[in-house]
Amino acid sequence: MAPAPISTRLTREQSKAQTRQRLLDAARTVFARRGYHGASVEEIAAEAGFSTGALYSNFDGKEDLFLALMDHVMDAYCAEIAAEVDGVASVADRARDGARHWMEIIEREPEMLMLFVEFWAYAARDPGARERVAASFARARQVLTRLISDGAREFALQLEMPAEHLAIAIDALADGIARQQLADPGSVPDDLMGRVISLLLAGAARPAGLGGSAGSTAPADPADSAAPADSGAPADSGAPADSARPADQR
């Protein structure tokens, strides 16, 4: 006797989540095709195979749907980049791998990134939308902050500024690189962002201990090779005084 078929009936919560995801997928397609201002809730609902009533039962309207989509996409991008650099053997390699993946995202989904720019300009003029957009960008910076802090801890590095500030700088660089590439495709060298981030981290991080091996994992920095003992000055009464004497005599 054949076994009874297993029921695949969805719970109310599962059905609602599935509907919401289909609406987000449809919104992604329509917004990319029409732009934020050109898209309509009617077209998005039709793309998803639902009535506008289903859309309004899940979202307050077009703006709420777009903000939810932005959160969803940005979370996915951050997760992609975090997975790309997980377990990479050095700070410099992590910078290069993460930057390379960001460039791949720009090439893969230029319409979505242009939408972010479009909506950022809209939200900057609207105090109601601005707060939620700021919260979304803050979540992305939190991911960057965690990656920087984890890297400093793993490679025994002392940061010269808060990880949060480095995350702001890297996030701004990523946005600027994306705009340059979208406006003038091919104008940005593929490895440019990775090289710039490596230089930024090289200048912002030093070995946490005195004379340890951690410095070998940090990106090369001209200042380090010129004055390797600077960070150890308080603990050494000999060499730092000698290296400082010519400056004193001047």
C-alpha positions, 0 to 999 in steps of 0.5 A: 500500500502506498504511503499517504502523501505528506501535506504541503499546506502552508501555515498562515505565517508561512503563507504570509511570508511567501506572499511578502517575498513574492512582492519583494521579488516583483518590486525588485523587477519593476523598480529596476525596470521603471525606477522608483518614481516610474513604478506603481503599486498596481504594476508591482502587484500584477508582477507578483500575481496578486491584487493591490489589496495583497500588497497593502496588507503587507506594506503601507505603500510604495515607499514602505515597499521600497524601503523594505526592499532596500533593507532586504537587498542591502542585508543580502549584499552585506552577507555576500561580502562577509562570506567572501572574506570569511577565513581569508588569511590576511587583512590585505587579502580580505580588503581585496576580496571584499572590494572585488566582490563589491565590483562584481555586484556593481556589474551584476546589478547596476539597476539596483544600485542606481535605484539606491542612489535615486532613493537616497536623493529622494529621502534626503529631501524627505525627513520621514523617509530619511530616518529609515534610510539612515537606519538601513545604511547604519546596518550596513556600516555595522557589518563593516565595523564588525568585519574590521573589529574581527580582523583587528582582533584576529591579526592582533592589530591596534586600530589608530581610530575607531572601527566605526569611523573606518567603516564610514570611510570604506562605505563612502568609498564603496558608494563613490566607486559605484557611482563612478563605475555606473556613470562611466563603465570601465573607468574604474580599475577592477583592483582600485578599491581593494588597493585603496582600502589596503592602504587605508587599513595599513595607515590605520592599524599597527601591531598590538604588541611590541615586536610580535609577529602580528605585524607581518599580517598587516598590509605594508605601510611605508611609515612602518618600514621607515620607523619600525620602533615608533610604536614601542617608544615608551618601552625602550629607553635606547633606540628611540632616543638615538633615532630622535636625536637628529630631529632634536639637533635640528 
